[in-house]
Amino acid sequence: MNESENLHSGFIAIVGRPNVGKSTLLNHLIGQKVSITSRKAQTTRHRITGILTEGATQYVFVDTPGFQTQHTNALNRSMNRVVTNSLREVHVVLFVIEARHFDERDQQVLELLPKDRPVILVINKADLMKDKNELLPFIEKVAALRQFDAIVPVSARQEKHLDALLQAVRPHLPEGEHMYGEDDITDRNERFLAAEILREKVFRFTGEELPYSVSVVIEQFKMDGKLRRISAAILVDKDAHKVMLIGHKGEKIKEIATQARLDMEKLFDGKVFLEVFVKVRSGWADSAHMLKTLGYE
């Protein structure tokens, strides 16, 4: 038997309603931030792949947008297609819910899950339960809704029980050569990651209204020796949003750009020169052309 017969590799979809901690789970599983996070819905809009190689096993995690049930524009329809398409292409599904919280939004995602794939129920934020005795009745309630292949309570943020989750996934991965290099952590390029990092900072430094009408396009990304020169445009829907984003005397946009640059330098392990502009593109979230340009289609 040659070495390749010992190798296992497969795709694992991470699905759930918005704000259950899917992106945080991905980042902590692979030990590097490749999927942006915030407390606001719609943070993840694309299919993001995170790669973890442990010995003979390669886990290729697919972080998906939270399944949208309340918004119906073209952007949200595109995000929902990402979820349903991803479910058809993976070997294992991680259905992520929040401890003590299961409502009609979780039920809608549950009904999307394929019947012919292993599904592992991941109960995130279990550490936030003050009374641990409440966890077992909650697990029994959700477990009655479907035959899960495993049920694993975790705390993604505190990295608790993530090894147990990997152990639950491993037996379901098919035998075969690894699809990526041992040191690869994502299949996304730096241009894409730069746009996502900047968009995350917009989410984190603005109010509730603004993020839903914001996107980011990288207009220039070039290497100058070891320096990355990046020019980015933040697209907003209204002039009023542009004013909000720039802030008093440009202070807000400066802070957003500074924090984005620092995160890029950490991820890319090199210096970054970042220019950021704010542009009004009304109706971009309902424009098929703009969505294609921004990589949503």
URFEN-V868321 format. One record per residue. NEAR is the number of other ideal C-beta (glycine too) atoms within 10 Angstrom. Layout:
<<NEAR> <NEAR>>
//
This chain:
<<5> <6> <8> <11> <10> <11> <17> <20> <20> <19> <18> <25> <26> <27> <27> <24> <24> <18> <18> <26> <22> <29> <26> <19> <28> <29> <23> <20> <23> <21> <11> <16> <21> <22> <27> <24> <21> <18> <9> <16> <18> <20> <22> <24> <21> <20> <18> <26> <21> <28> <22> <19> <19> <11> <9> <15> <17> <22> <21> <23> <26> <22> <27> <28> <26> <24> <20> <21> <14> <8> <14> <11> <16> <17> <25> <20> <14> <21> <23> <19> <13> <19> <20> <13> <12> <20> <19> <9> <10> <21> <17> <23> <26> <29> <23> <26> <23> <18> <21> <15> <15> <17> <10> <8> <20> <20> <12> <13> <21> <19> <9> <14> <15> <13> <7> <4> <15> <19> <22> <19> <22> <29> <25> <24> <21> <22> <15> <12> <15> <5> <7> <11> <7> <12> <15> <10> <9> <18> <17> <10> <10> <18> <12> <8> <13> <14> <8> <19> <16> <18> <15> <20> <22> <26> <20> <26> <16> <13> <13> <14> <19> <18> <11> <13> <20> <16> <12> <21> <23> <15> <11> <18> <20> <10> <12> <13> <10> <17> <14> <16> <10> <10> <7> <17> <19> <21> <15> <17> <9> <17> <14> <17> <21> <24> <25> <22> <24> <27> <22> <24> <24> <23> <20> <18> <17> <19> <8> <9> <11> <19> <19> <16> <18> <21> <24> <20> <19> <16> <11> <11> <17> <9> <10> <9> <7> <9> <12> <21> <14> <24> <15> <22> <19> <24> <22> <24> <19> <13> <10> <12> <19> <16> <13> <16> <19> <16> <15> <7> <7> <11> <10> <17> <19> <13> <14> <25> <19> <13> <16> <27> <21> <14> <20> <20> <14> <13> <18> <16> <7> <14> <14> <21> <11> <19> <12> <21> <13> <19> <12> <13> <17> <13> <11> <23> <23> <15> <16> <11> <9> <19> <19> <11> <15> <21> <13> <20> <13>>
//
